[in-house]
Amino acid sequence: MIGRGNGFILFLLLFVSSLLGSIFFLFPFVPLAFFAPRAWRFVADRFIGYWLTFPAGILFFLFGLKVRVTGDLIRKNEPAVIIMNHRTRLDWMFFWNALYKMDPWLLTTEKISLKSDLKKIPGAGWAMGCGSYIFLNRNYGKDQRILETMIKYYKDSSYNYQLLLFPEGTDRGERATNLSHAYADDKGLPRYDYVLHPRTTGFGFILNEMQKRKYIKYVYDVTIAYPKGVVASEMELLKTGKIPEEAHFDVRRYSVEDVIGKEDTDCAKWLKERWSEKEERLKDFYENELKFKPSGGDSAIWPYCDLGIMAEPPVTKTTTAFEKIRGWVFVVCMLLSAFFGTIYILMPLMPLLFVRPRLYRKLVDRFVGFWVVLPSGLMEYAFGVKLLVRGQIVDRNKPALIIMNHRTRLDWLFFWNALFRMDPWLLTTEKISLKGMLKHVPGAGWAMASNCFIFLDRIFQKDGPRIETLVDYYSSLGFNYQLLLFPEGTDKCPIATANSKRFADRSGLVHYGYVLHPRVTGFTHIVQKMRECNYIDNIYDVTVGYPEEIVQSEVDLGVLGACPKKIVFDVRKIEMKDVPKDTDKLGEWLINLWEKKELKLEQFYDKPVDKRFFDPQPGDVEFKLTTQTFIIQVAIVSVWSVLLFVWMYIMFNYSYQFMLAFLTTAFFIGCQFLYGGLENLLAQQAKQPALAPYFGYETQKTS
């Protein structure tokens, strides 16, 4: 998409969206900055981070920007300083795409030091001010006070941010290059052809100030290069409508103790050494292969280059225009239906939480379960997915744990189709353990929190207590749920596969080709907790395979419109009497089970594509859509589709609807800030002994 008008369209979209976003999303929450500053930071960081995906997405989808990131992963949970050479005035915008590749949540924790004039821009400048970006005057006396104030503010907020600095002070334009050469000649330093000589004073002050406040762990040295030409400024982009075809980033992580040193001059010396190395690396980049050799301790490429497993089908990367449109329509419909459903169904049910919480739980389970039929049904009608589900039925009347290999980030979505074939009511009793970031998705995330899914951060110190709290909550209600857990902790993407292999090397284990090594600690903890609550009758071991093609993530489903043509599930019921009670032996049991799963999948993928199914066992049942379940599925999908249009009509044609949407948004964001999510508020209500009889909670003892 190249044309002079494209630059104007880009800036118009960014201006209008940032202006309206500042007015309708940020401004209503500004009062929080005065009486609840931590809540304000929580809200503003997320709104701005979500908005940053908009320009990053435009650059990727419409302009075709290709971003390659190598080196160390920037960690969102640790305060840090990011330093980068400043080749053009647009480096920081392209860097958003790099951060999104590493971890989308970095867009909510990155802070940028910018020229003070930028905060005067209507909309964008206001948003950056709300985002607590640092605006500098290029006057050290003034900037010193600004930096002290902002670093103290970051520290006092209790949130961990990564501050992006450009030590060169400005981009490498012609005038700046000449000044840098003159400075080098005056100081007897070498002239640089690819970078400017860095300014060390401000960098040293920031690091020492953050170190004094114990608010820094790492310094990330980022090198940016453009192998196929540059666009020097915003004005050039506006006039020509062009952006660089590619942007390459290489990241090196350094411990702050290695940067500051013992002497006052050590920090400046370190920075000069890094810039000398950066000059050599860029020289090698431009004179040779136009690629960085991955550096840093992680030595990673984000995302990893993946050769795949020889027997596995390929991961889908290209689709037709029709399929892309289909994917976008599907995602928009799902997000809107979830958002409107939260406003018009879940929010009105909230009073029941404080009056009759068991009734609230029962109704929400059913409403969310009925909604789940919509995306799973469209998988079959719109995308043409074929399923083969074979094995033993999951009993919805008994509490259980379901464990499954995690080949893609969509396994849980396709598993809804499998459960619907077994028993449609399973969609109302299944609970899923998911990544914590998903609870923040407007509409869908709020619905999952209302349904009391377990959101995990993949840090056991945090996840352990959450698991205990929610298992206690499930068992106290008197309802039997089946909890879906992925013991591998994440999907088998190239990054996770490489990490699993490194873990195997360190631990002296074999390399798996079709699964990841399971995480034993979390699995044993949840099983033992469910046993303690007498809330587990069976474990269901589910193996999923994709005979023809693999669609790795929700991005591929939504953006590419890609979907696997066929999915095969094998379900095995394991009674608890056959599961070890000792924690260590339970961990060994899981490891042995995953060894068998690896062999099962190896045999599965060794077969010709048209014969890829799991070998049946005596007594197995093949679960298919009956005429009755098909009619139920069509009816529910139709009802939700009609409701979507009805709700859209109501939203834009009746008074106070936007106020209701605002109150719903404020309520769920407030729950996330105050309780860590609505699911924790629900569980906390059950922990209040004095009020438990009033709220109707009774501990259920299962046999």
Protein Blocks (a to p, Z undefined) as FASTA:
>chain_A
ZZfklmmmmmmmmmmmmmmmmmmmmmmmmmmmmmmmmlmmmmmmmmmmmmmmmmmmmmmm
mnopacddehjdddfkbccddddddfbfklmmmmmmmmmmmomklmmmpccdddfklmmp
ghjlmmmmmnopacdehiaklmmmmmmmmmmmmmmnopacdddddfkopacdfklmmmmm
mmmmmnopacdfkbccddfklmmmmmmmmmmnopafbdcddddddfebpafbfklmmmno
pacfbdcdddddddfklmnombfklmmmmmmmmmmmmmmmmmmmmmmnopacdedjklpa
cddddebjfklccddfbdcfklmmmmmmmmmmmmmmmmmmmmmmmmmmmmmmmmmmmlmm
mmmmmmmmmmmmmmmmmmmmmnopacddedjdddfkbccddddddfbfklmmmmmmmmmm
mommlmmmpccdddfklmmpghjlmmmmmnopacdehiaklmmmmmmmmmmmmmmnopac
dddddfkopacdfklmmmmmmmmmmnopacdfkbccddfklmmmmmmmmmmnopafbdcd
dddddfkbccfbfklmmmnopacfbdcdddddddfklpcfbfklmmmmmmmmmmmmmmmm
mmmmmpcfklgccdddehiacddddfklmmmmmmmmmmmmmmmmmmmmmmmmcghklmmm
mmmmmmmmmmmmmnopaklmmmmmmmmmklmmmnopacdddZZ
